[in-house]
Amino acid sequence: MELKEINNIGTDLIRLLKLKTSPIAVALVSDIIEIPEDVERIEGPLRHCQMVDKVRKEGKQFYAIADDQQCKGGAAIMGMQEIAPKLASGETYYNLGRFESIESARNTMEQVPVLPAGSIKAVIYGPLDKITFNPNVIIIIDTPKKAMQISQALIHHSGGRVNASFAGIQSVCADGVVFPLKNGIVSVSLGCGGSRKFANIGEDEMILGIPVEKLPELVEAAEKMFG
């Protein structure tokens, strides 16, 4: 898609669904040279989920390298560095009291979608209606009603179901970005303690991660259903 079309889709989704903020566009790049010259590096460090919230609140675009990612777990999930052994083994979440046993914690972490370590050099963030880069995934954070309408629009053309896969951890990185990127399908997540604490995701909000290739069909259906 051309950038103008992507921007127009962002504008249309805000209008049709009455979204609180612009959808957040995310691009994962394997080489720094892929970053447009007009996209500046963030003044970090911040967590990935905080960067998403920054786009929601300020409407600006920027990029971040691994050093800018305060949450090293999120950075590792997105392929920017090696995942810490204690996080990969489940020990981190077991020690936080999230799981009854180290085995259940490890079983959960083994199912968290992760990109290969070192495959991603930078992540670019921006509001969908204003970006000057080509995104891989779109994150929408809004009410359950809006998530319902988006889900209805996504299956309007071909039918089927929108399936959710989450564990209440790594929600904005694994659920919001990596899952839809790797699987090419929409991800629905209820968030996690970290994102609700650090990224101001409200009790009345949930997260959707949408592959960019789904956008034309989504906005076409939304126009018919809610326009």
N, C-alpha and C positions, 0 to 999 in steps of 0.2 A: 504494500500500500504506500501511496505517496503521503508525505508528512501532512499536507493540507487536508487530506481525507481523514487521517488519524486525528488531527486537531478538531475537525468538524464532528467526528464521532464523539469526542469528549464533550463538546458543547451540546450535542443532541442528547447524550445520556443524562447530563445534568438537567436539561429542560424536561425531557420526557419522564424521568423517574424522580424529579425534584430532589436530587441528591444534595446532601449537606455541603459537600465540597467536590472538587473535581476528582475523578478517578486518578489514582497514582500510577504513573507509567514507570516501569522498571526495566532496565536493560543490563544484562550481564555480558561483559566484554572480555575477550581473551587476550586483547592487546590494547595498550593505552592509546595507540594511534587511532583506534576506532572512536575515540571520544571527540565530538565536534569542538572546534576552537572556542565557540561561545559558551561552552559549559564549563564553569569554574569548579575547582576542587573545594569541598566543604571545609569549614573551619571546625575540625573535630578535636578529640574523638567523640562520637556519639554511637549509640546502638542502632542497628539496622531499623528496628521498629520506631526509634525516635526520629530517624531520618524520614521514614514514611510519614510520621506525624508532622514533621517540619514542612513537608510538601503540603499536607492538608491545611496547615495553619498559615503558611506564608506564601504558597503558590509559586515558589521558585524552583528552578532546576539546578542540579549540581551533581558532582560525582564523588565517589569515595574509594580509596584503595584500602588494602587490608589494615594498614596502620591507622586509618581513620575509624575503623570499626571497633568500638569499645567492647561490644559483646563478641568475644572470640568464638563462642559457640555458634552464633549466627553467621559469622564470617566463614567458619569451617563448613557449615551446612551448605553455604552458597559456593563452595569450592575455592575460596580465597586463600586457605591455608589448611594445614593438617588439623584434624580434629583431636582435641586433647584426650589422652587415654582414659582419664577418669570420666569424661563425658561420654565417650564411645561405649565404655563398659557399663554405664548406668550408675556408677558409683556417686557421681555428682547429685543426681536426683534422689538416689537412695538415702544419702546423707542429709538431704533436705526433708526427709520424711514423706516423700511423695509415693513411695512404694513399700510394700510389705517386706520384700526381699530384694537382694541384689539381682537375683535371677529375673524377677518380673521387670525390674528397671532395665536390665540388659535386653530383655525380649522386646521392650518398647523401643529402645534406642536403635536396635537392629532394623526396625521397621520405619524409622524416620528417613524420608528421602534426602539424599545427600549428593552433591556434585563432586566429581573427583578433585582431590586436593591439588591446588595450583593451576586448575584449569581456567579460573576466572581471575583477571588482574584488577578489575574495577567494576563497580556497580554505579549506574547512572539513574538518577531519580528526577521526576518532574511531574507537573500537572498535565494530564492527557490533552487538554484543550490548548496548551501553550508550548509543548515540548518542541525541540529542534533536533531530536534524535529518534532513532527507530527502536521502539521497545520490544521486549520479548513477552512480558506479562503485565497485566493491569490488576491493581489491587483496589477494591472498593470496600470501604468501611462505612457501614450505615446500619439502619435498624433492621430487625428481622423481617418487617413488612417489605422493605426495599429488596432484601435478599430473596424473598419469595417472588416478587415481581421479576427480578432478574432471572431467577430460575425458570419461571414460566416462559419468559421470552426466549431463553436459551433452548428450550425444547419445543418451541412453537412450530418450527419448520419440520423437524425430523421425528419429534416425539422422544420417548424414552424417559429416563430419570436422571436427576442430578445427584450424584453420590458423594457423600461426605466421608473423609478419612482424616481423623485428628485424634490427638491424645492429650490435649490441654497443655502441651509444651511445644516450644519452637514454632509458634503459630504464624508469625508474620514472615519468617524466613523459610521454614520448611513447608508449611501449609500454603502460605500466600504466594511464594515465588517458585520454590524448587519443584513441588508436586505438579503444578500445572505446566511448568516448563518441561519436565521429564516425560509426563504422561499425555500432554496435549489435551487435557480435559480440565474442566472447571473444578476448583477446590473450594469447599465451604468449611470454615473453621469457627469455633466458638471463642478463639483467643486463648491466651495463657496468662499466668500470673505476671510474668515479666512485661508483656505488652500492655496489660491493663495498668500496671504500676508506672512504667516508664514512658509509655507512648500515649497515655490518656485515652485509651479505648474504653468507652463508657460501658456501664452495665447493660445498657439498652442497644449495644452495637455488636455486630459480628463481622467476619472478614470473608471476602470472596477473592480468589485468585483466578484470573481469566487469561488464557493464552491469547495473544494479540490476534491470531487468525480467526478467533471466534467473534471479533467485534462487529464486522459488517452484518453478519446474520443476527447478532444481538440487537443492534440498533434498528435494523429493518423490522424485526418482530416487535420491538418496543414501540415503534411508531404506529404500527397497526393496532397494538393492544392498548396503549396508554396515551397515544398522541391526541 
